[in-house]
Structures are given as structure tokens and as C-alpha cells.
Amino acid sequence: MNLRLLVLGFCAIGNWAIGQDTMHQVTVDSMINGSISIEPPLPEDGRVLAGTRLKLKATELDGYAVDSVYYSVPGRWGAMYHESLTGEFEVVIDQDKHLGASFIKSKEVKHVQVTHNVVYAQPGKKPLKYDIYSPTDAKRLPIIVIIHGGGWSTNDEDIMRGLARELTKGGKFVVASLDYRWIGDADGDDKPNSMADLIEDVFGGIAHIVEHAESYGGDANRVGVTGDSAGGHLSAAASLLIDRIGDGGFGAKPGVFDFKPTYLPEGKTPADIRQQLRTSIRAAAPSYGVFSKEDLGRFVQSLGEQASEAVAPQDHIPQASAREVPQYLLRGTKDFLIRHESVEAFVRALQAKGQQVIYEQVDGAGHAFFDWKPNQEVKATFDKHGVPHAQKMRDFFEQHL
């Protein structure tokens, strides 16, 4: 054998062996009101061979229910949680990870039945899905669709479960918590996703929810949308950009910027969905979002002027005489990302079109107070600011749906 090939062969074998022997640190977080079992058991030092699959199972104490089982890794804004809401989770160890579980008082969830991970489309590598929260014995209730935040590039529908549970209290609404593609290549898609793709996902997810509304105990003709941060933008878009749903393509032809929903029910056209959502979506509650092309900034820079305007809700508010879409807006007074002046400009634009709008600033609240994570600080923030304003949001939707 050629000496050079022999050396390369040994190097390749050596590198393979090193890769196979890579160890990662696994840490089990402290938990209250329950515990997890791990199979196979962790060694005392927590060092685990790369590629090992660990099966996690949560067990709650009396009076509590499993909120989630999770692993976490470092993220842009602290720990990034990846969760299973079913009480069991198989985790592949491919980097240092924290493991744990979150628990919630049984009385907080006994009123609602949850259907997890309903897949509505798969335009890229990840299946797009939503969770349904149906009050017990729900029948023809209005539907509220929640769209999560995370800079359009992190999180999924699980982070909105606290808000979903609050909105179903009282048994007056079915709630759907919706996921979508992440912008750019954050999902690992071969072709980067644009803001238009995300809006098409949202329209597709809502079309799927409306199609199956009766099976969830919902009313397809009474839909509200809400979301926070990036989801604030997307929920405003879902309520205000409906007239741009079509099959002409987004930017494929000069001056044509249509949104074709990622999912279309069998036999339905984009025009059918446009007509359906024009009458179904009756109100929106976008929390601490961005609404103008200027505030969308770097997330739309690659689209060009016309396309950037096409994904900006503030530039496409219908006249209330043509279609009323009342809006309920929230922002924390200590929000370091969303400026009061930006939300106020959206308010003025809505009022100029004759739309009803309520804008409240939440005293002392920062950004993302509607988020729910298996983290005591995040939960405490939700209890302080999210719970009372979820009640106000329920009142708003009850009035308009």
C-alpha cells in the first residue's frame, strides 16, 4: 500500500476513534414537586459518551402534574430549552446538556385537554405543528391562535403553553399554539427562509386549524390571533395581511407579493383561504411586537423595499369600513427591545384607518413576560405580569369573538 495512503488511513481511523470516544457532561437540574428517572443511569461524574440515548421519565408528587421533561443548552438569551410535554423524552447526548422536568399544580390544568404536535405541513426539514388546548366538553367555542416569539429564529409552540392554559380558563375558548419555520438557515434548511415564508406558514397553520375546528370543539368562523415579540409581528400580519393571500408568488413577478399558505385543504385555493380568513379572523392581540418595515430592520434587508413593505402589517391596515379587526396591544415599560414610540406609531396608523385599538403599557414588565419555561424566574414573571394580562386578553377576545 502507498505509504501516504497508509498514513491517511491511520489518521482517519484515529479521528473516528476520537469522535467515538468523545464525552459530554450531563447535569441533572434540581427539581421541585417531582423527579425524573434516567435510563441508562448516569455515571457519578455525569460524563456520558457522545451518541448515547437517554430515556427520561417524569414522576409528579400528589397534587401536581407534569408540565414538561426537558434538556437545555446555552442559547442566545440564556438556556435554550427543548421539551416534551408528554412526560417522557428520549435525548441524544451530542453536547453538554442539562436535564430536568417541570411540574405544575393539577388544578391549573384540570380544565383543559391538550392535543400535542398536530403536523400541518413540512416545507423544510422540520415538521410544522401546533398544540390544541380544548376546555373539557368544548363545543363550537371561538378559537384563539397563539404565535410564539424568539426573534423569528428560536423557540417553538411549547413556550406559549402558560398563556394557552390561561386563555382556556373559564371554558370560553379553544386555543391553538402554533409553530413555524425559523428565518434564514436557523432550521438547517438548504434554502434560507424569508419573512414571507414564515407568514405563509402562519396562514397555512390557521387554515389547518380552521379546517379541523369542529373536531377540536372550536368554531371555524370565530378566530382571534395573538403572539408575542416576533409572534406579535406575525399575529398582526395574520390579521392585517389577509388580502395579500394568493397564488401569484412573493416577488416572483415585478410588483407581485402574494402569500400562498404553506397548507391548503384539499380542493381549496389560496383565494378560498383568503375569503375564509377575511370572515373568520375577527380580532388580534399582538404583544410587544414590531409592525413597520423600518423596525423589521435586518430581518427584511435582503428583500428589497417593496417586499419589506409587503411583510409589514403597519403598511396594510384595512379601512374599518371594509373590514374591522380590533387590536389589543401590550408592552412592558421596561422592555429593552420594543420602543414605546414604535408601538404608538402602529396605534396611530390603526386609528387613521378607523380601527378599534387598545394599547396598554405593563408597569415594570420587561420583554417576553408571556413566555413559559421550566425556569422559576420565568414562571414568576409570568405569574406577576402574564396571568393578569391574559385575563384582560380573554376579556378583549370575549368582546370581539
Helices and strands as residue ranges (DSSP letters): H 3-20, E 23-28, E 34-39, E 47-49, E 53-60, E 64-75, E 78-84, E 88-92, E 97-105, G 106-108, E 112-121, E 128-135, E 141-147, G 157-160, H 161-168, E 174-178, H 195-211, G 213-216, E 218-228, H 230-240, G 242-244, H 270-280, E 281-287, H 293-296, G 297-299, G 301-303, H 305-310, G 313-315, E 327-332, H 340-352, E 357-362, H 376-381, I 382-386, H 387-400
